[in-house]
Amino acid sequence: MRYLPSYNAEDVQSLWEDIIAHDLSIDDPFFAQNNPQYNDRIAIAKKEIQRAKKTKVVPLNFNKIAFRKAPYSEQKVLDPIFRFEFRMLNVNHSCCSNCFETRIEMKTTITTSICSRCQRKIEKDAYNGENIMLPTWTDDNGQIQHHIPPELEFLSIAEVLLIQRVSPLVPLAHLRNGVLGLKGHVCSFMQDVNHVATRLPKLPTEVNAIKMIRSFTDMNGTNQVKVFIVNKSRVLRALHWLVKYHRDYHQAFQAGELTIDETAMDWMTGAEEAELPTITLENTTLERTGEETIIGVSKTQCGDPDEQNDEYEAFGVSCHGNAALASNESNSVLGSLKREASKGRVKIPALDWPQQSKEAISEFDASIRLFVNAFPHLFPGGIADARESDRKVNVSIAKWAKHLLLYSDGRFARDPVWGFFAFNFSLRQRNTDSGSFFVNSHISDSPRSLEDLQASIRAGDTSFVNKMVYYTKRIRGSDSYWRYKRSELYNWIHYHIGEGHGAPNGFFTLSCAEYFWPDVIRLLEERIWIAEGRHRNGPGAKTDRNGNTIDLSNNRKARNKAVNDYAVVIQEFFIHRTEDYLKTVGREVLGIEHYWCRFEFAKGRGQIHAHILVILRKGIQNKIQEKVNTANGNRAKEAKLVGEWAKSQFGMTAELNESAANESVTR
């Protein structure tokens, strides 16, 4: 205790601050019962602190003067908060030398840098190059290369469209600040084998790009029009490279099934670079949800927007020629769009987003290697497709997609189309597989036709429908899925009521300030360095592929781009931060005993946010109840008392200051 002869308050306070700064767990000398125990604890604390200082961890730098001036009760609150900030400060990326994945808090061996998953015998060979899981290519010397060659690295969307052999349709919506969302399902169309697929690049008359834009103003309020840029040299260099190194392009070229027609670029009339304007529909009606009326978090939390617009982008194809459009009305709409686009504009070719075949490609046809032909710039060697016949260890499409999303050079994370296409593709494949399993395993007497099913229902037999509705809870986003999740929450509530913990008595929403959190900016800079500069300069240099210092704190445009390019980093960190916060600060400071958490995505709350139901400790519940009882049933007074308690306990308020919400954030 403090009255021990050898007790030194200054030493104990200094040690406590160093222990907090390194998040160490050491027996507190303050509570020692005798001199020998006190001296032992002091010695152990000093030894652990010195050991921590020799590691690579970064100690938390906090205001120790202000900390010492605070009352002891407040210091006990700041202790877990500072420790939490220390852990966030020391969150870093790790790279696996076997699967080439890069992610936050991934455990790897010190000597070989192999992740824990690849160390397991069952998955050791599942995610490496031997199992055709790495998008590599082989150079003229027979050396396997992991990087994207310069000929494919900086292609624009329009240039990729001209060289791909399979056209994917990916309907995207621009939410805010360059953040995209998927609107509907994806599909793919093979280019007409008798014409386009045998001749690359495609002609502008064969490719029509259509983008429907509701409104488009830049950050200065100026109306703008987006264009697609095609560079002739880049397109031709990419094609010549692909027919030499890409497996499918090379085989088609050698067999005479694919030719490179450089006259197809004559429409550029000798120019090295030409604009392909988007076709704009100013009054496009977009689907709206109740979300539009949500005020959400402070506008400044979402960063300074480069664009304030609602867009609908169809990254993919629109039919022309004798290819099948949805209806004659659609043909009429496309024609009117083209006519409107040509009014008052320079007569230059428009890029369509072509759909050459009448029917979409069957996703069950294993002979068509969908991804390597639709995204040749991401798969330069034409290997590591979702389905590879020579793959020894079977990997599900969902795990394949996640593996590539985390690929160390970030090519898949940055691509604006691939992630949505792969996610939707894998989701539908899983639903199809689940449906087949359901029918084969649980249905022995399924109706042979729709008429038979209708007859059974009229007769009062709904067993097939009941089984089907129950099983569809596996399908994310379905009505059954959300009913199942709701029942899970109800069961959680009923369990804790039955155990005597009480019903949930708190509701939190945690939002992500991805443009302002220093740890997020640091992790984004680290991720860019891993993707672009790690093999070009040593640790600590932190420069990009061009040798420029990566500094997102002082470059708003680069920061906004990094947030959109590496959204997976932000989501990984936010989930990690939220879970750590609830288990430490939530329990020790806020008194949260049990919680239920759900992560969501909405443009009004950053890239990701969390809704949390909590059950507070019994002692806290009793204190709240005592306060409420003093109101004698006056509901307004009860609400005021609970609000005052929440404000004093959590620093929260239910009041909305709209003017303050729109002010600039100062840090």
Buried (B, 14 or more C-beta within 10 A) or exposed (E): EEEBEEBBEEBBBBBBBBBBBBBBEBEEBBEBEEEEBBBBBBEBBBEBBEEBEEEEBEBBEBEBEEBEEEEEEEBEBBBBBBBBBBBBBBBBBBBBBBBBBBBBEBEBEEEEEBBEBBBEEEBBBBBBBEBBBBBBBEEEEEEEBBEBBEBBBEBBBBBBBBBBBBBBBBBBBBBBBBBBBBBEEBBBBBBBEEEBBBBBBBBBEBBBBBBBBBEBEEEEEEEEEBBBEBBBEBBBBBBBBBBEBBBBBBEBBEEEEBEBBEEBBEBBEEEEEBBBBBBBBEEBEEEEEEEEEEEBBBBBBBBBBEBEBBBBBBBBBBBBEEBEBEEEEEBEBBEEBBEBBBEEEEEBBBBBBBBBBEEBBEBEEEEBBBBBBBBBBBBBBBBBBBBBEEBEBEBEBBBBBBBBBBBBBBBBBBBBBBBBBBBBBBBBBBBEEBBEEBBEEEBEEEBEEEEEBEEBEEEEEEEBEEBBBBBBBBBEEBEBBEBBEEEEEEEBBEEBEEEEBBEBBBEBEBBBBBBBBEBBBBBBBBBBBBBBBBEEBEEEEBBBBEEEEBEBEEBBEBBBBBBBBBBBBBBBBBBBBBEBBBEBBBBBBBBBBBBBBEBEBBBBBBBBBBBBBBBBBEEBBEBBEEBBEEBEEEEEBBEEBBBEBBEEBEEEEEEEEEEEBEEEEEE
